[in-house]
Amino acid sequence: METAAVLDLLADVAAEVITPRFRALAEHQVSEKNPGDLVTVADHESEVLITEALRAAHPDAVVLGEEAQAQDPALLDRFAAADHAFTVDPVDGTKNFVNGSPDHAVMVGEVRDGLVVRGWIWQPQHRAAYVAERGGGAWLNGEPLTWTAPGDSPVRTARRRWVGSTFPGLGRLELTWACCGVDYPQLVHGHARAIAYHHSKPWDHVPGSLLVQEAGGHVGFLDGSEYDPRTVGPGVVGAPDRATFDAVVAGFAA
């Protein structure tokens, strides 16, 4: 699918099955996959629609959807072995969505031969469309996306037990926006000095990692290694440059 067509797909699906449920979910439309890990009817329906469209356009590609993987754990292995694959996060920031926060997103990433080549993030409530192409740059609503200096912004973390830690030269850790589809763009916009996660599920990080890299930043694992979308294990760090990335990694290792 052409880049613009995928973005249109995400916007259309969000308008059809996500936004109508925003602040209008019935109790029976929300459940838990695991304690505290929420899923809604909007997650399931949007993933089905996006997956069907991607498979129709790319029948030989593996489509790794968050909810599909929850039902079929082996899908993650097929994704890691695939020459061509897509990731789908149908409602990133589901807890925000359930709680009525506009900080949620629909995301798709494309991986070829182990490299993230394209990424799409649609924030339906903010009407913000982020797109990245490997070697081709990053855009916000069709305009080139450039990095904003973070100033005295904090390092943000998605793990609550890390909040309050202080790293030399980097300051105190504060919470992210609890949605990778918002966190990574906010990093580029200068609202975080760096972002750190304890997990690395591909559907969460594939689109945003490329957005950060194409905007001029650096993304890698908490052990200091380069980001690999096929690897699930060490946490992920995003930063405006390699020096900041190294400083965050060193701070966690201390």
C-alpha positions in Angstrom: 0.0 0.0 0.0 1.1 3.5 -0.7 2.1 5.6 2.3 -0.8 7.9 2.0 -3.2 5.0 1.6 -2.1 3.4 4.9 -2.6 6.7 6.7 -6.1 7.1 5.2 -6.8 3.5 6.3 -5.9 4.4 9.9 -8.0 7.6 9.9 -11.0 5.8 8.4 -10.9 2.9 10.8 -10.5 5.3 13.8 -13.5 7.3 12.5 -15.6 4.2 12.1 -14.9 2.1 15.3 -12.7 4.1 17.7 -13.8 7.7 18.0 -17.5 6.8 18.3 -16.6 4.8 21.4 -14.4 7.6 22.9 -15.9 8.5 26.3 -18.9 6.3 25.3 -17.7 2.8 26.2 -20.2 0.5 27.9 -18.9 -1.6 30.8 -19.3 -4.8 28.7 -17.1 -3.3 26.0 -14.0 -3.3 28.2 -12.1 -6.3 29.6 -8.7 -7.4 30.9 -6.2 -9.5 29.0 -4.1 -9.6 32.2 -4.6 -7.7 35.5 -4.5 -4.0 34.6 -4.0 -4.7 30.9 -7.2 -3.4 29.3 -8.7 -4.2 25.9 -11.9 -2.9 24.3 -14.2 -3.7 21.5 -12.6 -0.9 19.6 -9.2 -2.6 19.8 -10.6 -5.8 18.4 -12.6 -4.3 15.6 -10.0 -1.8 14.4 -7.3 -4.5 14.4 -9.5 -6.8 12.2 -10.2 -4.0 9.7 -6.5 -2.9 9.5 -5.2 -6.4 9.2 -7.7 -7.3 6.5 -6.6 -4.3 4.4 -2.9 -5.0 4.9 -3.3 -8.7 4.0 -5.3 -7.8 0.9 -2.6 -5.5 -0.3 0.4 -7.6 0.8 -0.7 -11.3 0.9 2.8 -12.6 1.5 3.5 -10.4 4.5 3.1 -11.4 8.2 0.8 -9.0 10.0 1.6 -8.9 13.8 -1.4 -7.4 15.6 -1.3 -6.9 19.3 -4.6 -8.6 20.0 -3.9 -11.4 17.5 -0.6 -12.1 19.2 -2.5 -12.3 22.6 -4.5 -15.2 21.1 -1.6 -16.8 19.1 1.8 -16.2 20.8 3.6 -18.0 18.0 2.7 -15.1 15.7 5.6 -13.2 17.3 8.0 -15.9 16.1 6.6 -15.8 12.6 7.0 -12.0 12.6 10.6 -12.3 13.7 11.4 -14.7 10.9 9.5 -12.9 8.1 11.2 -11.1 5.2 8.3 -8.7 5.1 5.9 -7.8 8.0 3.7 -5.2 9.5 2.9 -4.4 13.1 -0.6 -3.2 14.1 -1.4 -1.5 17.4 -5.2 -0.9 17.0 -5.6 1.4 20.0 -2.3 2.3 21.6 -2.9 3.8 25.0 -6.0 1.7 25.7 -6.1 2.7 29.3 -6.0 6.4 28.3 -8.8 5.7 25.8 -10.9 3.9 28.5 -10.4 6.7 31.0 -11.4 9.4 28.5 -7.9 10.8 27.7 -7.3 12.0 24.2 -3.7 10.6 24.4 -4.3 7.5 22.3 -3.3 6.5 18.8 -3.6 3.9 16.0 -0.3 2.7 14.7 1.2 0.6 11.9 4.8 -0.2 11.2 6.4 -2.0 8.2 9.6 -4.1 8.5 11.6 -5.6 5.7 14.6 -7.9 6.3 14.7 -6.9 10.0 14.7 -3.1 9.3 11.8 -0.7 10.0 11.1 0.9 6.7 7.9 2.8 7.3 5.8 3.9 10.2 2.4 5.6 10.7 0.9 7.1 13.9 -2.6 8.6 13.8 -3.8 10.4 16.9 -7.5 10.8 16.2 -8.4 13.2 19.0 -5.4 15.4 18.3 -5.9 15.1 14.5 -2.2 14.5 14.2 -0.7 12.3 11.5 2.9 11.2 11.9 4.6 9.4 9.1 8.2 8.2 8.7 10.0 6.5 5.9 13.5 5.1 6.2 15.9 7.5 4.4 13.0 9.7 3.5 12.3 11.7 6.6 9.5 12.2 9.0 6.4 14.3 8.7 3.6 15.7 10.8 0.3 16.3 8.9 2.3 16.4 5.6 5.0 18.9 6.8 8.6 17.9 7.5 9.1 17.1 11.2 12.1 18.7 12.8 13.5 18.1 16.3 12.8 20.7 19.0 15.5 21.2 21.7 14.3 19.6 25.0 15.6 22.4 27.2 15.1 21.4 30.8 12.5 18.7 30.0 12.8 15.5 32.1 13.6 12.0 31.1 10.3 10.2 31.0 9.7 6.6 31.7 6.7 4.3 31.3 7.5 2.3 34.4 6.1 3.7 37.5 8.6 2.2 39.9 11.4 4.1 38.0 9.7 7.4 38.5 11.6 9.7 40.9 15.0 8.2 40.2 17.6 10.9 39.5 20.4 10.4 36.9 23.5 12.6 37.0 23.2 15.3 34.4 19.8 14.2 33.3 17.6 15.0 36.3 14.5 13.3 37.7 12.6 10.6 35.8 8.9 11.4 35.3 6.0 9.4 33.7 5.4 9.4 30.0 2.0 10.0 28.4 1.3 6.2 28.8 1.1 5.8 25.0 4.0 5.1 22.7 2.1 6.7 19.9 2.2 10.0 21.9 5.5 9.5 23.7 7.7 9.2 20.6 6.2 12.3 18.9 6.4 14.3 22.2 10.1 13.4 22.4 10.7 14.9 19.0 8.7 17.9 20.0 11.1 18.5 22.9 8.7 17.6 25.8 11.0 14.9 27.0 14.8 14.8 27.2 14.6 11.0 26.6 12.1 8.2 27.0 12.7 4.8 28.6 10.6 1.6 28.6 11.0 -1.7 30.3 9.3 -3.6 27.5 9.9 -3.8 23.7 6.8 -5.2 22.1 7.1 -4.5 18.3 3.6 -3.0 17.9 4.5 -0.4 20.5 7.9 0.7 19.3 8.3 0.0 15.5 6.5 3.1 14.2 7.8 5.6 16.8 11.4 4.3 16.7 11.6 5.2 13.0 9.9 8.6 13.5 12.6 9.4 16.1 15.5 8.1 13.9 14.3 9.9 10.8 13.9 13.2 12.8 17.6 12.8 13.8 17.4 11.0 17.1 18.6 7.6 18.4 16.7 4.5 19.6 18.2 1.4 21.2 17.8 -1.1 23.9 18.5 -0.5 27.6 21.6 -2.7 27.4 23.1 -0.2 24.9 22.6 -2.3 21.7 20.9 -1.0 18.6 17.1 -1.3 18.3 16.0 -4.4 16.5 12.2 -4.8 15.9 12.5 -8.6 16.0 13.9 -8.6 19.5 11.7 -8.7 22.6 13.5 -8.5 25.9 15.5 -5.5 27.0 13.7 -2.2 27.4 13.9 0.6 24.9 15.4 4.1 25.1 14.7 7.0 22.7 16.8 10.1 22.7 17.6 13.1 20.6 21.2 12.0 20.1 23.6 9.1 20.8 25.3 10.9 23.7 22.0 11.3 25.6 21.1 7.7 24.8 24.4 6.5 26.2 23.9 8.7 29.3 20.4 7.2 30.0 21.8 3.6 29.5 24.6 4.3 31.9 22.2 5.8 34.4 20.1 2.6 34.5 23.2 0.5 34.7 24.6 2.4 37.7 
